[in-house]
Amino acid sequence: MIYKEIEHTADKDMLYKYLVEAELDTIETVLRAYSEGKIDIIEPRDENGEPDFDGEFELIINDENYQMTGYETSILKWINDWESTDYIIELFSD
């Protein structure tokens, strides 16, 4: 199966190698919702406007019909280079 959104990621081969179809489906769902503007994430900033990686990321749901997967924040942090692909693979392996 081809996942259009996953195909745009740098580490798609790692995802295909280590994750099963249901896990790939979840990632694809979140990435599609993000690309369509149904969900978004706000990066925490300190008082100077600099990234605050110890702060809390805020998930924004722009489409009230969007069905949460529970992995949104982690996947969006990953796609925006705030988390590694290894982290995503480990997250789904638990």
Backbone as CSV, one residue per row, in Angstrom:
resi,resn,N_x,N_y,N_z,CA_x,CA_y,CA_z,C_x,C_y,C_z
1,MET,0.844,-1.183,0.000,0.000,0.000,0.000,0.885,1.241,0.000
2,ILE,0.492,2.234,-0.756,1.233,3.495,-0.816,0.522,4.522,0.070
3,TYR,1.309,5.165,0.903,0.797,6.208,1.792,1.299,7.551,1.262
4,LYS,0.401,8.341,0.698,0.789,9.582,0.033,1.542,10.542,0.942
5,GLU,1.076,10.698,2.179,1.732,11.638,3.096,3.067,11.084,3.606
6,ILE,3.093,9.825,3.945,4.342,9.211,4.421,5.400,9.249,3.326
7,GLU,4.986,9.120,2.080,5.922,9.153,0.958,6.721,10.462,0.910
8,HIS,6.196,11.520,1.493,6.885,12.821,1.494,7.894,12.962,2.638
9,THR,7.962,11.978,3.515,8.862,12.078,4.661,10.242,11.543,4.305
10,ALA,11.250,12.090,4.967,12.631,11.686,4.705,12.911,10.248,5.128
11,ASP,12.240,9.786,6.170,12.521,8.459,6.717,11.428,7.442,6.424
12,LYS,10.778,7.599,5.291,9.682,6.687,4.938,10.134,5.232,4.917
13,ASP,11.355,4.965,4.442,11.841,3.585,4.373,11.948,2.957,5.756
14,MET,12.371,3.737,6.743,12.436,3.233,8.120,11.040,2.899,8.635
15,LEU,10.090,3.774,8.357,8.720,3.532,8.803,8.179,2.248,8.181
16,TYR,8.371,2.098,6.880,7.880,0.906,6.189,8.551,-0.368,6.701
17,LYS,9.811,-0.250,7.081,10.556,-1.421,7.548,10.117,-1.875,8.941
18,TYR,9.865,-0.923,9.843,9.659,-1.263,11.251,8.212,-1.211,11.741
19,LEU,7.319,-0.621,10.962,5.943,-0.486,11.432,4.992,-1.334,10.593
20,VAL,3.909,-1.741,11.211,2.903,-2.549,10.512,1.833,-1.631,9.915
21,GLU,0.979,-2.204,9.111,-0.018,-1.439,8.370,-0.895,-0.562,9.262
22,ALA,-1.364,-1.072,10.368,-2.232,-0.286,11.254,-1.497,0.944,11.797
23,GLU,-0.222,0.791,12.105,0.570,1.918,12.613,0.822,2.939,11.505
24,LEU,1.110,2.455,10.315,1.292,3.348,9.168,-0.006,4.081,8.849
25,ASP,-1.132,3.386,8.966,-2.441,4.016,8.753,-2.643,5.182,9.721
26,THR,-2.271,4.981,10.977,-2.421,6.040,11.982,-1.565,7.242,11.629
27,ILE,-0.315,6.995,11.279,0.583,8.099,10.902,0.041,8.820,9.680
28,GLU,-0.396,8.074,8.690,-0.949,8.667,7.462,-2.171,9.529,7.781
29,THR,-3.042,9.042,8.643,-4.245,9.786,9.026,-3.882,11.131,9.652
30,VAL,-2.932,11.111,10.568,-2.524,12.347,11.248,-1.843,13.294,10.259
31,LEU,-0.950,12.776,9.430,-0.260,13.626,8.457,-1.233,14.238,7.450
32,ARG,-2.214,13.465,7.029,-3.216,13.975,6.095,-4.033,15.084,6.752
33,ALA,-4.460,14.867,7.976,-5.235,15.886,8.694,-4.411,17.165,8.861
34,TYR,-3.141,17.010,9.139,-2.242,18.161,9.292,-2.099,18.907,7.962
35,SER,-1.870,18.168,6.882,-1.684,18.810,5.577,-2.968,19.487,5.094
36,GLU,-4.120,18.975,5.522,-5.402,19.564,5.139,-5.858,20.665,6.094
37,GLY,-5.061,20.949,7.123,-5.396,22.013,8.062,-6.430,21.637,9.104
38,LYS,-6.739,20.350,9.224,-7.715,19.916,10.221,-7.139,19.964,11.628
39,ILE,-5.826,19.789,11.737,-5.138,19.871,13.024,-3.858,20.670,12.834
40,ASP,-3.333,21.176,13.931,-2.075,21.928,13.905,-1.430,21.797,15.273
41,ILE,-0.215,22.283,15.376,0.493,22.237,16.646,1.184,23.577,16.851
42,ILE,1.187,24.025,18.088,1.859,25.269,18.441,3.077,24.913,19.279
43,GLU,4.216,25.359,18.801,5.488,25.128,19.481,5.606,26.087,20.667
44,PRO,6.007,25.570,21.827,6.160,26.468,22.981,7.312,27.452,22.762
45,ARG,7.116,28.656,23.244,8.127,29.719,23.122,8.391,30.315,24.503
46,ASP,9.622,30.777,24.678,9.945,31.454,25.929,9.572,32.929,25.814
47,GLU,9.871,33.706,26.851,9.479,35.114,26.877,10.151,35.944,25.788
48,ASN,11.251,35.422,25.196,11.947,36.124,24.116,11.494,35.637,22.733
49,GLY,10.520,34.742,22.712,10.025,34.223,21.449,10.860,33.090,20.874
50,GLU,11.827,32.620,21.637,12.674,31.520,21.197,11.998,30.184,21.527
51,PRO,12.285,29.139,20.733,11.708,27.821,21.047,12.044,27.370,22.462
52,ASP,11.055,26.870,23.160,11.222,26.373,24.529,10.912,24.876,24.519
53,PHE,11.954,24.059,24.335,11.757,22.627,24.180,11.386,21.927,25.479
54,ASP,11.410,22.645,26.585,10.930,22.084,27.843,9.454,22.423,28.066
55,GLY,8.910,23.269,27.210,7.517,23.680,27.343,6.574,22.653,26.736
56,GLU,5.295,22.925,26.872,4.257,22.026,26.370,3.823,22.450,24.965
57,PHE,3.805,21.497,24.065,3.273,21.735,22.736,1.752,21.701,22.826
58,GLU,1.107,22.563,22.047,-0.358,22.629,22.089,-0.939,22.122,20.774
59,LEU,-1.778,21.119,20.857,-2.463,20.579,19.693,-3.716,21.399,19.439
60,ILE,-3.898,21.819,18.202,-5.060,22.596,17.811,-5.921,21.738,16.876
61,ILE,-7.181,21.595,17.195,-8.131,20.872,16.353,-8.975,21.909,15.623
62,ASN,-8.787,22.029,14.314,-9.518,23.001,13.508,-10.799,22.434,12.902
63,ASP,-10.943,21.117,12.907,-12.110,20.453,12.335,-12.778,19.650,13.443
64,GLU,-13.963,20.078,13.837,-14.655,19.418,14.947,-15.008,17.966,14.646
65,ASN,-14.978,17.563,13.392,-15.289,16.183,13.015,-14.048,15.281,13.021
66,TYR,-12.890,15.862,13.278,-11.661,15.065,13.287,-11.694,14.078,14.458
67,GLN,-11.389,12.817,14.173,-11.345,11.769,15.186,-9.903,11.603,15.683
68,MET,-9.675,11.877,16.941,-8.341,11.804,17.532,-7.808,10.363,17.521
69,THR,-6.496,10.241,17.290,-5.837,8.938,17.348,-5.081,8.753,18.659
70,GLY,-4.752,9.869,19.302,-3.941,9.814,20.513,-2.459,10.001,20.231
71,TYR,-2.096,10.003,18.968,-0.682,10.138,18.577,-0.376,11.474,17.906
72,GLU,-1.343,12.347,17.832,-1.192,13.585,17.075,0.029,14.403,17.485
73,THR,0.144,14.708,18.763,1.241,15.572,19.197,2.592,14.948,18.867
74,SER,2.752,13.672,19.135,4.027,13.007,18.843,4.343,13.006,17.355
75,ILE,3.366,12.697,16.525,3.592,12.658,15.080,3.877,14.048,14.534
76,LEU,3.161,15.051,15.011,3.399,16.416,14.537,4.743,16.951,15.021
77,LYS,5.154,16.568,16.217,6.492,16.948,16.677,7.542,16.293,15.785
78,TRP,7.308,15.047,15.385,8.250,14.330,14.524,8.326,14.968,13.136
79,ILE,7.191,15.243,12.532,7.190,15.765,11.164,7.800,17.167,11.110
80,ASN,7.796,17.866,12.230,8.402,19.201,12.302,9.812,19.167,12.876
81,ASP,10.411,17.978,12.907,11.802,17.771,13.337,12.063,18.074,14.805
82,TRP,11.043,17.933,15.654,11.236,18.090,17.089,11.408,16.730,17.757
83,GLU,11.136,15.654,17.026,11.334,14.286,17.497,11.980,13.476,16.384
84,SER,12.672,12.407,16.759,13.345,11.571,15.770,12.421,10.473,15.251
85,THR,12.793,9.927,14.116,12.054,8.796,13.562,12.172,7.595,14.488
86,ASP,13.334,7.418,15.102,13.508,6.331,16.072,12.483,6.449,17.199
87,TYR,12.212,7.657,17.639,11.224,7.882,18.699,9.836,7.419,18.243
88,ILE,9.467,7.753,17.014,8.153,7.362,16.496,8.045,5.845,16.401
89,ILE,9.077,5.209,15.909,9.069,3.749,15.803,8.957,3.127,17.198
90,GLU,9.698,3.652,18.145,9.640,3.134,19.520,8.267,3.386,20.135
91,LEU,7.681,4.535,19.863,6.356,4.874,20.385,5.321,3.832,19.961
92,PHE,5.374,3.422,18.705,4.418,2.430,18.225,4.800,1.015,18.631
93,SER,6.026,0.796,19.018,6.462,-0.543,19.431,6.063,-0.864,20.863
94,ASP,5.759,0.159,21.640,5.405,-0.051,23.059,4.048,-0.672,23.239
